[in-house]
């Protein structure tokens, strides 16, 4: 989403020697973002401030960038567009990072005549016409797997967002009947598509995606849901951590205290976290997140036996029993209007409960002994 000329407009641009440039901006206090973000007392969201700085640097350089990393961000005061209709953004300095065409580190200051609102240090990667992390993912033999079922309204947006950052992408259409297949056909030349009927469940879709990823020579697969809740910008965190800690399973940990997190999701997650700790001796903050990185080469033929949502928990537990290190990274989450969830509270919660019962018995007779034996064999 572009904010320039909609959420804000450039009233004045001053390029100088002491700093790269200073921009005087006019904020659109009638923008829909403000209607949703504390109506009656509007506040400019932090993510919009970051996006404004990125777009101004794009305007300054004439290049297109993607946000790669937040190096240092300090929000000092709130920006109320009714009180601060005009603000200034100083692009203080920028310096090249990494190899040629990788990107820049940008330092920016957002302020008015009297108040400093934010200080930011961002790492921006060149976007161009190629996915931002395509070269790095190719080097690490990594891909993205997106399972989808009847998410016609969000799958296109999800694919566009992911393709901006990552390639290759495998989308598994798990028996959709709402026209999802037609949407996917628009991306036929840019992604791998797996179609089948009837619907077999999320875990089956993931496993089919993993099998195809292995056929393509991938050692890792990043998975994310197709309903718009995940931000593709967080893919960078998985890549960075996988580079530092190879062959680990990485789980994206959502903030379960977010105001928009459905209460049912929070309870189910805590329930799942508790039983995962019982079955493995490992505590994780978010065992139900679908945003993960699976080390396919380390997992070998480890695939879920169960077919639906509970399969993700099963693979997590069995990976722990194999002594595959499990790490977490914080990821953002949003629940867009019109989002469709296919989680069936009664049936799926019962399936998860039955799986946890089976895993608890398996942990006693197989899981814990297997972890101990593997640990002793490594010594």
Number of C-alpha atoms within 10 A of each C-alpha: 5 11 13 16 11 11 18 19 17 15 13 11 15 11 13 10 7 8 15 17 19 20 21 17 19 19 23 18 20 13 12 11 17 20 14 11 13 12 11 10 11 20 19 17 15 15 8 14 19 20 17 21 23 22 20 20 22 16 12 15 10 10 12 16 21 21 20 22 16 13 12 11 15 12 14 13 12 16 26 16 19 15 9 14 15 20 21 21 23 21 23 17 15 19 10 15 14 10 7 8 12 16 22 20 19 20 22 25 18 25 21 15 8 6 13 17 19 20 19 20 21 22 24 25 23 21 19 13 8 14 19 26 22 18 13 15 21 14 9 16 17 28 25 26 28 26 27 24 26 22 24 21 18 20 23 19 14 20 22 12 18 23 21 19 24 26 22 23 23 24 24 26 25 26 20 19 15 12 12 21 20 10 15 21 12 11 14 10 8 14 18 17 19 18 14 13 10 10 15 14 20 25 24 23 26 26 21 19 26 27 15 18 24 19 9 13 14 22 20 29 28 24 26 25 21 25 25 24 18 24 17 21 18 19 24 17 18 23 21 12 16 20 13 10 13 15 20 24 26 24 27 28 22 22 15 18 10 12 8 11 15 12 12 9 14 17 12 15 17 17 15 22 19 16 21 23 14 15 22 22 14 14 14 18 19 20 26 25 20 22 26 25 29 25 22 23 15 17 19 10 12 15 21 19 13 19 17 19 21 25 23 22 24 22 19 21 25 20 23 22 22 19 17 18 14 19 18 21 15 15 20 15 20 15 14 12 7 9 14 17 10 12 12 10 12 8 10 15 15 13 17 21 16 13 16 21 14 11 22 18 12 13 21 13 11 13 22 17 13 17 17 13 11 13 12 9 7 6 5
